[in-house]
Protein backbone atom coordinates (compact mmCIF):
# COMPACT_ATOMS: atom_id res chain seq x y z
CA UNK A 1 0.00 0.00 0.00
CA UNK A 2 1.41 3.36 -0.99
CA UNK A 3 0.61 6.65 0.62
CA UNK A 4 -0.64 9.35 -1.64
CA UNK A 5 1.02 12.72 -1.36
CA UNK A 6 -0.39 16.07 -2.38
CA UNK A 7 2.09 16.31 -5.24
CA UNK A 8 2.14 13.19 -7.33
CA UNK A 9 4.45 14.53 -10.04
CA UNK A 10 8.04 13.34 -9.67
CA UNK A 11 10.88 15.95 -9.49
CA UNK A 12 8.69 18.84 -8.30
CA UNK A 13 10.58 19.26 -4.98
CA UNK A 14 13.38 21.40 -6.51
CA UNK A 15 13.62 25.11 -7.38
CA UNK A 16 13.38 26.17 -10.98
CA UNK A 17 16.20 28.06 -12.65
CA UNK A 18 14.09 31.22 -12.83
CA UNK A 19 13.42 31.11 -9.08
CA UNK A 20 17.14 30.76 -8.35
CA UNK A 21 18.01 33.66 -10.67
CA UNK A 22 15.40 35.88 -8.99
CA UNK A 23 16.68 35.08 -5.49
CA UNK A 24 20.30 35.71 -6.52
CA UNK A 25 19.42 39.01 -8.18
CA UNK A 26 17.65 40.14 -4.99
CA UNK A 27 20.78 39.24 -2.99
CA UNK A 28 22.98 41.24 -5.38
CA UNK A 29 20.73 44.30 -5.00
CA UNK A 30 20.74 43.99 -1.20
CA UNK A 31 24.53 43.60 -1.00
CA UNK A 32 25.13 46.53 -3.37
CA UNK A 33 23.05 48.77 -1.11
CA UNK A 34 24.73 47.65 2.15
CA UNK A 35 28.38 47.40 1.02
CA UNK A 36 29.17 51.17 0.86
CA UNK A 37 27.75 51.73 4.33
CA UNK A 38 29.74 48.81 5.71
CA UNK A 39 33.00 50.09 4.22
CA UNK A 40 32.44 53.52 5.81
CA UNK A 41 31.72 51.80 9.13
CA UNK A 42 34.94 49.78 8.91
CA UNK A 43 37.00 52.89 8.03
CA UNK A 44 35.45 54.75 10.96
CA UNK A 45 36.34 51.88 13.26
CA UNK A 46 39.97 52.06 12.10
CA UNK A 47 40.11 55.76 13.05
CA UNK A 48 38.49 55.09 16.43
CA UNK A 49 40.78 52.15 17.11
CA UNK A 50 43.88 54.18 16.24
CA UNK A 51 42.78 57.03 18.53
CA UNK A 52 42.24 54.60 21.40
CA UNK A 53 45.59 52.92 20.76
CA UNK A 54 47.33 56.31 20.81
CA UNK A 55 45.56 57.30 24.01
CA UNK A 56 46.57 53.98 25.61
CA UNK A 57 50.20 54.57 24.64
CA UNK A 58 49.99 58.02 26.24
CA UNK A 59 48.75 56.36 29.46
CA UNK A 60 51.65 53.92 29.31
CA UNK A 61 54.09 56.81 28.88
CA UNK A 62 52.59 58.67 31.79
CA UNK A 63 52.73 55.58 34.00
CA UNK A 64 56.32 54.81 33.05
CA UNK A 65 57.36 58.42 33.72
CA UNK A 66 55.97 58.21 37.23
CA UNK A 67 57.23 54.71 38.02
CA UNK A 68 60.74 55.23 36.60
CA UNK A 69 61.08 58.86 37.71
CA UNK A 70 62.27 59.93 34.23
CA UNK A 71 60.57 61.89 31.46
CA UNK A 72 58.91 59.81 28.73
CA UNK A 73 58.34 61.04 25.19
CA UNK A 74 55.50 60.08 22.85
CA UNK A 75 56.81 61.03 19.40
CA UNK A 76 55.06 61.29 16.03
CA UNK A 77 56.75 60.56 12.70
CA UNK A 78 54.21 61.92 10.25
CA UNK A 79 56.38 61.25 7.19
CA UNK A 80 56.84 57.54 7.96
CA UNK A 81 53.33 57.05 9.37
CA UNK A 82 54.40 55.82 12.78
CA UNK A 83 54.62 56.91 16.39
CA UNK A 84 56.33 55.61 19.47
CA UNK A 85 57.17 55.93 23.12
CA UNK A 86 60.67 56.25 24.55
CA UNK A 87 62.38 57.28 27.72
CA UNK A 88 64.12 60.61 27.35
CA UNK A 89 67.68 59.42 27.94
CA UNK A 90 70.84 61.51 28.19
CA UNK A 91 73.12 61.41 25.11
CA UNK A 92 75.73 59.27 26.93
CA UNK A 93 73.24 56.38 27.40
CA UNK A 94 72.33 53.79 24.77
CA UNK A 95 68.61 54.49 24.75
CA UNK A 96 65.46 52.90 26.09
CA UNK A 97 65.33 49.09 25.91
CA UNK A 98 61.54 49.23 26.45
CA UNK A 99 60.91 51.73 23.63
CA UNK A 100 57.87 51.09 21.48
CA UNK A 101 57.33 51.97 17.81
CA UNK A 102 53.90 51.50 16.23
CA UNK A 103 52.72 51.97 12.64
CA UNK A 104 49.64 54.07 11.96
CA UNK A 105 46.63 52.19 10.61
CA UNK A 106 46.23 52.29 6.85
CA UNK A 107 44.61 55.48 5.57
CA UNK A 108 44.98 57.22 8.95
CA UNK A 109 47.15 60.32 9.28
CA UNK A 110 48.27 62.11 12.40
CA UNK A 111 48.77 65.88 12.66
CA UNK A 112 50.27 67.47 15.73
CA UNK A 113 48.85 70.88 16.61
CA UNK A 114 51.48 72.65 18.70
CA UNK A 115 50.39 74.88 21.53
CA UNK A 116 51.96 78.20 22.23
CA UNK A 117 53.07 77.18 25.72
CA UNK A 118 51.76 78.98 28.77
CA UNK A 119 54.80 81.11 29.34
CA UNK A 120 55.81 79.41 32.57
CA UNK A 121 57.48 76.49 30.78
CA UNK A 122 60.94 76.45 29.34
CA UNK A 123 59.85 78.71 26.49
CA UNK A 124 62.10 76.84 24.09
CA UNK A 125 59.30 76.18 21.62
CA UNK A 126 57.28 73.09 20.87
CA UNK A 127 58.44 69.79 22.33
CA UNK A 128 60.47 67.65 19.92
CA UNK A 129 62.33 64.36 20.20
CA UNK A 130 64.95 63.47 17.60
CA UNK A 131 63.57 66.33 15.47
CA UNK A 132 60.02 64.92 15.61
CA UNK A 133 57.00 66.52 17.29
CA UNK A 134 56.43 64.91 20.67
CA UNK A 135 54.48 64.89 23.91
CA UNK A 136 56.70 64.85 27.00
CA UNK A 137 55.42 63.32 30.22
CA UNK A 138 57.30 64.66 33.24
CA UNK A 139 58.45 62.42 36.09
CA UNK A 140 55.43 63.57 38.15
CA UNK A 141 53.05 62.34 35.41
CA UNK A 142 52.02 65.73 34.07
CA UNK A 143 52.29 66.79 30.45
CA UNK A 144 55.12 69.23 29.71
CA UNK A 145 53.80 72.76 29.07
CA UNK A 146 55.48 72.96 25.66
CA UNK A 147 53.91 69.70 24.47
CA UNK A 148 51.15 69.85 21.86
CA UNK A 149 47.69 70.51 23.22
CA UNK A 150 45.95 68.74 20.33
CA UNK A 151 46.77 65.75 18.13
CA UNK A 152 44.43 65.25 15.17
CA UNK A 153 43.78 61.89 13.53
CA UNK A 154 42.32 61.93 10.01
CA UNK A 155 41.14 59.14 7.74
CA UNK A 156 40.86 59.08 3.95
CA UNK A 157 37.23 60.25 4.00
CA UNK A 158 38.06 63.39 5.97
CA UNK A 159 36.61 62.13 9.26
CA UNK A 160 38.65 63.27 12.25
CA UNK A 161 39.17 62.56 15.92
CA UNK A 162 41.26 64.65 18.29
CA UNK A 163 43.36 63.83 21.31
CA UNK A 164 43.01 66.93 23.44
CA UNK A 165 45.10 67.71 26.51
CA UNK A 166 43.14 67.87 29.73
CA UNK A 167 43.10 71.28 31.41
CA UNK A 168 44.95 69.99 34.47
CA UNK A 169 47.72 68.63 32.16
CA UNK A 170 47.38 65.08 33.46
CA UNK A 171 46.74 63.42 30.11
CA UNK A 172 44.69 63.46 26.93
CA UNK A 173 41.13 62.57 26.04
CA UNK A 174 39.54 61.60 22.71
CA UNK A 175 37.05 64.05 21.26
CA UNK A 176 35.13 64.17 18.00
CA UNK A 177 35.53 67.96 17.89
CA UNK A 178 37.92 70.39 19.52
CA UNK A 179 35.22 72.75 20.77
Helices and strands as residue ranges (DSSP letters): H 17-68, E 72-77, E 82-87, E 100-103, E 108-113, E 128-129, E 132-137, E 150-155, E 160-165, E 172-175
